[in-house]
Amino acid sequence: MCGIVGMVRADGASISAALLERMRDCLTHRGPDDAGLYLKGDVGLGVRRLAILDTTSAGHQPMANHDGTLWVVFNGEIYNYVELAEELRRAGHRLVSSSDTEVLLHLYEQFGKECLHRLNGMFAFAVWDARERLLFAARDRLGIKPFYFHHGRDRFLFASEVKALVEADPSLRRADDEALADYLFAGGALGTRTGFADVRQLEPGHWLTYRDGQVEIGRYWDLTYHYEEPSREADLLAELAWLVDDAVRIQTRSDVPVGSHLSGGLDSSAVASHAARYVRALKTFSIGFSESPYYDETEHARTVAAHIGATHLEEIGTSQDFARLLPAMIYHMDFALPTEGSFGYFSVSRLAKRHVKVSLTGHGGDEIFAGYPKHFGVAFGSTSMFNTSDRPDEEHSIMGRARAVLRREGMAGVMERLDHRLRRQARSFEDRWVSSHCSVEPSRHPLLHSRFVRRLGGYSPRQRYVGALYEATTDEILDKCLYHDLRVYLPQLLAMEDRMSMAVSLESRVPLLDHRIVELMGRIHPTLKVRGRQPKRLLKEVVRPLLPGKICERQDKRPFPVPVRQWLSRELAGAVRDILQSPRCLDRGIFDPDQLREGVISARHVWQLVNIELWFRIFVDRDPYCVEQAASLTVPLGAHQGSAPAGG
């Protein structure tokens, strides 16, 4: 795992070594173990290395092939590098290290961009081909690792995080109004947008080339649906069981200690139970909160850890920790945080980093195996298979939801929602999906400043948001939902996981997103996926022999619960008021100052508004105090730290 940067100039001008070093060293948190540069005239590459495989100097980057005509910078892991290395040796390649970076470099040398189809891993990399004067870059199939770029008139910049790009060119610190509208509507910037007007991200499953000032982008992978006969259910289950085990097996390959995040939910428990087969003296990590039992799953995590023979460590997070760390988390995200769960992911990553350098997680299980209530509500018209009775959020009650809509959208919004409910059977699939995920469109958003809405010029995120629904190669509504999550929602969560773990120099791995598992699920019809309307039925069948029965049968679906909304409305209400009613926020021209002064804002919107305002202060305003707060990251939880043996 690393932080990578690069610059290629089309005008032939030389690149400053000092500038490239500043870009690179913005990402020291991604790679504290080593640093390297390749600089030759109008081409520069840089790396900060987190050494995981072959921790010796043989794994140093940037890395060149034998004649120095190809140079690579690589962030991520190629999990099947052992098998690929053998293939390369048989083809006559001479490998001098045991690193996956060298394997990747020789694969590109042998196959060009077709090498992408041979890779099993999480990756973002760039190769400079000195002979062809060509920069080639690619990102993994599902977007686990990031790749950002700026294409200017006479240069091309890229980096693992946007902060390195704005370090190279402060003029890039300009907000993208449409990305802000995306975030308020859907929880994140959509498509290639990033929050910065002149910075884009390479989308998952895509490659990019830059030559003579021109950028070309293409897709090399997408999920397609070709359903197998239901009579093959036993064979498909056996294949899935083997793939889940093999994915965990190859993702435990490491020359440094490996552990596993463990919430006690099905996904992380499935991963940890398989990891215990391959990691000696496995350690598992969990975070809980004392506000109510709903926010604390550590009892379930302890049960699983004891069952699989792992040593379990856990901590309790607090509102004080959250308040202190929020600016730093936004700094590492490079944009407003997508969910309140960001603090949970950061906290458990920080705990894990004290004990291991790599941790496996269960991310992707809900999106691949159909685990969210929204999947069943939209596809089947019912969420009765989920037990949500213990949720403390008042917005889950009928009156609570009505009050929330009234605050967000006014009486007109309440009447519109009521009308929609009365005509529910007539609502389109698209409408049901959007209403289960999104807020109102900018023109109807009660908190937006009229000047900001005018700047948008009629832009609505909805069309960009729903596009993936119609690109799925299936007519099955459930799989359309899952495909949309794969293309739109999951990349936001993976970006958050990458930033929150790399903020503390921890490599996070996601075995359930092995592309072989994802592709297998594209061959299994929804009637088998969720037979009997059982969420994640297939994963439960696979892991049932490995886990306690009560873990497999849990119905209390919890989205990594963190009591952030409770904190923002209670303990931190004064701090929220200070931020949102400050002269800077009132004058920013994004939100209606009268609404901010009135202070009657829903919990969801408070989270979004605070995030946006702090992002502006850190990245656009460059407020010295906020920047200093963002830099002070690794303060330990102190008195709230604790560990216990499995079952303790």
N, C-alpha and C positions, 0 to 999 in steps of 0.2 A: 504494500500500500504506500502511496506516495502523493506528493503534490507536484504537478507538472506545469510548466509555463513555456511559452515560446513566442518568437516574433520572426516574421519573414517580411523583408521590404521589397516592394516591386520597383522602387526607383533606384536601387543599387546603393543607397546610402548605408554606411556602416552602422551597426547597432552598438550602443553603449553597454559595456560590461557592467558598469555601476547600475544602470537602469534595469538590466536583466536580473542582477542580483537582488535589487529591491523587490521586483516582482516575485522572484523565487522565495525570498525570505519572509514575505507576507504569509507564506504557507508553512512555516517552520512547524506548526502544530501538526501538520499532516505527515511530517517526516523529520523528526528530531535527530535521527541516527547518522545521517550523512547528507552532503550537499554536493552538487556537481553542475558544471556548465559546459556547453559546447558553443563556441562562438567563432564564426568565420565570416567576416565581412557583413553581408546583409542577411545573415541567418543566425539565430540564436536560440538555444534550447536550455532549459534549466530544470532541476529536480531537487526536491527535498525528500529524502528516503526514510521510510519506516521499514526497517529490515525484518522480513518474515521468513523468506526462503533464501538459503545461502547468505547468511548474515556477514560473510567475509567481504573483503574488498572486491572479490570477483563479481559481486552483484552490483557494483557501482554503476550509476547512471549519470548522464546519458551514456549509452552503450553503443559501440560501433561493431559492424561486421569486420571480417578479417582484412579487407582492403580499404576500409574507412570510407566506403561510398554510401553506406546506410547508417543513420544514427537514429536511435529510438529513445523516447521518454515514455514511461509506462506507469499507470496508476491502476492497481487492482491485483487480481490473482488469476492465473490460468490453472484451474484445478486438475485438468488432465495433462499437465506438463510432463509427467513421468512417461506416459504412453507416447506423447508427441515427440519427446526427446529420443526415444528408441526408434521411432519412425524416421526421424531426421538422420540419426547415425547410420541406419541402414541405407539411406539415400546418399551417404558420403559426407555429411556435414560433421565438422569437428567442433564439439562443444567443450568449453574449458571451465564451465561453472556448473553448479546445480541449481541455478536460478531459472524461474519461468520467464524472466525478461529475455534471456538469451534464446530460449526456445521460441518465443514470439518473434524475435528479430530474424532468426533463421527461417521460420515459417513464412514470414513476409518475403524474405529473399527468394524462397523457393516458389511460392504460390501467388505473390502479389495480394490484391484485396480478396482473392478467393480463400485466403487463409482464415478469414473470419468464420467460415462455415465449419472449420475444424476445432474452434475454440469452445471449451466449456469453462465459463468463468464470469467474473465481473471485471470489466475493464474499460478504460478510456486511455488511448495512447495516440502518439503521433510519431511518424517516421519521416525523416528528411532523406530524400533520395538525391544525392549530390550530382549524380550523372544526369538525371532527368530534370533537375531543378524543380522538384515536385515535393510538396508536403502532403502526406496522406495521414488522415486521422480517422478514428472509429470509436464508437461507443457500444457497450454490450447490449444485448437484445432487449432487456427489460429496463435499462436505465439505472442500474444499481450504482454505477460510478458516473461522475459528472464531467462534462466538457463544455466550456463556455468560450465564446470567441467574439472578436470585433473585426469586421472587415471594413477597413478604411480605403480611401482613394489610392494610397500608395503603400499600404502595409496590412498585414494580417497578424492579429494577436490572439493567443489562446491561453487558457489556464484552467486549473481544477476548480477555482473559486473566483467569483467576480472581483473580489477585493484586490486580487493581483492585477487585474486589467485596469481598474481605476487608479491603482498606484502608478501604472505606466503612463496613464493619460487622464489627469483629473477632469478633463472636459467630459468624460464619460459619466460623471456623477449627475446625470440628468434623469429625473424620474420619467417613467413611461405611464402616462395617464391611463392608457388602455389596460396595462398590466395591473394597475391599482383597481380598476373597475372589475377585472377578472377576479382579483383576490376577494373583493367584497361580495361578488356574486357566487364564486365557486370555491373559495378558500385557497387559491393559488393562481399564479400566472399561467396562462394556457398556451399550448403549442411551444413555439420556440422562444416566447417572451421570458424575461427575467426580472422585470422591475426597473431595469435601466434601459433608456430609450434606444441606445446604440450598441447594446450587448445582447447576443442571442445564445441559445444553447443548442447543441446538436441533439436531436431527438433520439430516443432509444432505438436500437436496431438500424442505425444509419452510419454511413461513412461520408467523408468529406475530402476533397482535394483542393489545393491552392497552388496555382501556377500562373506566372506572368500576370499577376493582379486579379485573376479570375477564380471564383469559388464554384465548385460543382458539388452537389450533395445528392446522395442516393440511398435508398433503403435496401438492406440485404436480408432482413428478417421481418416476418409478421406472423401472427397466429392465424391459422386457417382451420376450418371445421370440416371434418370428413368422418361422420359417425360410423362406428362399427356396430355390428348386429348385437342387440341386447343379449342374445344367447351366449355371447362370449364374455359375459360378466366375470366368471371365475378367472379366465385368462387375463382379463384386463386388471382385475384386483391383484393378481399375482405379479403382473408387470409393474403396477404401481408400488406394491410393497418392496420389490427389488430396487426400483428407482429411488424411492425415498431413502432406503438404507444406503445405496451406493452414493447418492448425493451427499449424505452426511459423511460417509467414509472418506470421499476424496476431499471434502471441505475441512476435514480435520488434519490434512497434510500441512505441516508447519515445522519450522526449526525453532519455534519459540512456544511458550505455554499457551494452551487453548482452553477456554471455558465456555459456558453457555448461559445466556440470559434465560430466566425461568420465571414467568409470571404465575404459573399454575393453570393457565388456559390450555386448550388442546394443542395449539400450534407450537408454542415454545416447549410444552411437555413432550410432544412428538419428537422434536429435534433433540432435546436433552436425553431422552430415553435411548435414542439411537447413538448419540455421541458417547454415552457411557460405555458402549461396546468397543470404542476405538480410542478413547482418551483415558489413560490411566489416572486414577485419583481425580476424576472430573470435579471441577468447582462450578457451582451455579450461583446466579446473582439475581436478586429481586429488590424492588423498591415498593414501599407501602406508605400509606398516609393514615393518620390517626383520627381524622375528622368523623368518619363513620365506617362501619364494616364494608359498605359498598366500595370504598376507596382502598381497601386493604385486602389483597389476595394472597398475602404471604403465607397464610395457613395452607392454602392449596399448594403453593410452591414447595413448602416444607414436606408436605405429603408425598409429592412426586420425587423430590430429592432423596428422601428416605427410601422410597421404593426402588430407585435405580442405584442406590449406593453412592450418591454424590455428597460432597461437602457443600453445604448451602450457606451463603452469606447474604445478609439483607440490611437495609437501612430504612429509616423513616424520613421522608421529606417534609419540609415545613414552608409556611408562607414567607418566612424571613429568607430562607434559601432562595425561593423563587424570585422574590423582589430584588434580591442582590444580583441574581444571575440573569434576569431577563434581558438586559441590554447586551450582555455577552453572547447569549444564545442568538439574538437577532443579528449581532455582528457576524457570528459564524455561519448563520443561514444566508447572509447577504440579502435577505428580504424579510418581510413579515412572516412569522412562523405560521405554518398551516393549521396546526391543532394545539390545543392545550396539553396534549400528551407529550409535546416536545420536552417539557421539564422532566417527565418520567423517564424518557429515553436518555436524556442527558445524565440524569442522576444515576441510573443503573449502569450506564457506560463508565461514569467516573468511578463507581464502586468496582466494577470489573477491572478497570485499568490498574488498580492497586495490586491485583493478583495475577493477571494474565495480560498478554499482548494482543490476543485474538479471542473474540467471543462470537458464538453462533447465536442466531435469533430465529424466531418463528415468523418473521415478517413474510407476508404474501399468502399465508394460509387462507385467510378470509376471502381474498380476491380470487384465488385459484379454485378453492373447493366450495365456494358459496356459503359464507358464514355470517353475512350481515342481514339483519331484519329487512333492510331495504330491498335486497334481492328477492325475498319471498313476498313482501308487500306489493312490489311492482309486478312480479311475474305471476303470482298466484292469488293476490288480493288478500293475504292474511299473514300476520306475524305471530299467530297464536302458539307457534312452536318455540318461541322465545319467552323466557320469564323476565320481564322488565319491571316487576312490581317493586323491587327494592331501590330503584333509582331515586336519588334525593332531589333531582332537578325538578323544580316546580313546573317547568315548561313541558313536562311529560304528562301532566294532568290536563283534562279538557279545559278547565278554567285558566290554568297556567298558560296553556298555549294561546288561548284567546287574549289574555292580558299581554303576552309577548307580541302577538301580531298587532294588537292595538298600539303598543309602544313603537313598533317598527314601521307600521304601514298606515296607521290611523284607522278611523272607522270605515273608510272606503276599502281598506285592505281586509278588515274583518268580514265585511259584506261579500267581497269577492271570494274569500276563502269559503264562506258559508255556501255561496252559490256553487262553487266547484264541488263541495262535498255533496250537495243535493243532486248534482249532475255527474257524480263520480263515474258511473258506468259509461258515460259519453266521453270522458276524458281520454285523450290519446295516451299511448304508451310513453311517448316522449314527455308529455305534460306530467305524468305520474313520476317518471324518473327525475325530471328537473325539480319538481316540488319536494322530492325526498332528499335532495342534496343541497339545493341552492337557495340563496336569498332572492330578493326582487331585483329586477333589472335597473340599471342606473337611472333611467328616466322616472322611475317610481320610488326610488330609494329616499325615505323621508329625512335621512341624515346628511345627504350630499348637498354641498353648496351649489346654487344655481349656476355660478360661474364655472365650476368644474364640469357640470353636466353639459354646459354649452361647449366647453373645450373638447369634449368627447365627440361632438359633431354627429350625434345620433348613434354612436357605436354602442352595440349591445354584445356582451360576451356569449349570449345564448347560442348563436349559430356555431361559433367555434367550439363551444362546450359539447353540443349534441352531435357534432360531426361523426365522432367515432361510433355512435350507435348504428349508423347507417353504413359503416365500412366493414362491419363484422360479416363474415361470409356464412351466415346462418340466419334462419328465420325464427329460431327459438328465442323467446324473450329472455329467459334466464341467461342464456349464453351471450346475448347482446349486452345484458347488464354486466356480466363478468368481463366481457371484452372491453367495455367502456371503462370499467375500473382499472383494467390492465393498462390501458392507454392514457387515462387522464388522472385518476385518483392515486393509483399506486406510485407513479413517478414522483408525486409530491411527497408521499410518505418515505420513499427511498431517499430522496434528497435530504429530508429531515434526519433520517437515520444516519446517512453518511456524515452530515455536518455535526450532529450531536456526538457521534462516536469519535470522529477525527479531531474534534475540538480538544479531546483529551488524549490524542494519539493512540486510540484503540481501533484495531481493525474489526469491523463488524461483517459477518458473513450470513447469507440467507439461503440455506439449503433447499427450502421448499420452492424457491424460484429457479432451481436448476431448469434450464430450458427444455430438457427431456420430459420433466414432469408436466410442465405447462403444455407442451405439444401433445402429450398423452391425453390430457384433459380435453383437448380439442377433438379427440376421437371418441369421447364418451358422451352419449346422449343425456340430456337432463333427466330423463326418466330413470336412469341409473345413478346419475350424480346425487340426486336428492330423493331417491325412492322413499315413499311415505312422508314426503316433505321434511326430511331430516337434514338439517344444516350440516355440511361437511361430513356427510355419511361415509364417503369413501375413505377419507383420512381416518375416521373413527375405526373403520373395519381394519385398516392397516395396523394401527397402533394399539388396538384393544389387547393383544397378548402382552404388551409391554408396560401398560399403565394400570393404576387402580381404577376399578369400575366407576367410581363416583367422578373421576376426572373426565372420562369419556362421555359420561351422561350429563354433564353440566348443561343447563339450559339458561343460566343467568349470564347472557352475553354482555361482556364489558369491554369497551374500547380503550384498554389501558387507562383506566379512570384516574384522573388527577383533579383535585377539588379547586381548580383555578377560578372557576366562575364564583364559587363561594368566597374565596379569598378576595377577589376583586370587588365584591359587593359588601364585604364585611371588613376584615382586618386591613385590607389595602385600599379601602374606599377613598380615604383621604389622599393617598398618593395618586390614585386614578384621577381624582378631581383636580389635583395640582397639575397633572399632565394635560388633561383635555381642556381645562379652562385657563391654561397659560396663554399669554398674549401671542406666542408663536403659533400655537395650535389654532387659536381663534382666527388669526390672520393668514393662515396658510392657504386658504381658498379651496380646501378639499371638503371640509365638513361645514355644515350650517352652524355659524357661531351661536345663534339663538338656541338651537337644540342642545349644543354643548353646555351653554350656561344653564339651561333648564335642568339638565342632568338626568332626565328620564330616558335611559337608554337600556336596551335589552342586554343580558349578560353576554350573548354571542357577539353583539356589536361592540360592547366595551372591549372585549379581547381584541377584535380586529382594529379598532380605532387606536388603542394604546400601541399595538404593534406598528401600525403605519407611522404614527407620530414619532416613536423612538427610532424607527428605520430612517426617517428623514433627518433626525438630529445626528445620527451616527454617520450616515453615508452622504447625504446631500448638504446639510448645514456644516458638517464636520465640527460639531460642538465639542470643545476640548474636554469638558466634564463627561459627556456621554461616551466619547471615544476612550477616555481613561477608564470609565466603568466597564466598557466592553473588553478592555485588555486585561482586567483583573478577573481571570476566569477560575483558576483552579484552587479556590478557597475550600478547604475540606468541610464536611458537614459537622465535624467536631463532636459535640456531645451527642449528636443523633446517630453517630456511627455505631455499628454493632455487628456481631457475627455469631452464628450458632452452628453447631454441627447438624447434619441432617437429622430431622426428627426432633431437634432440641427446641 
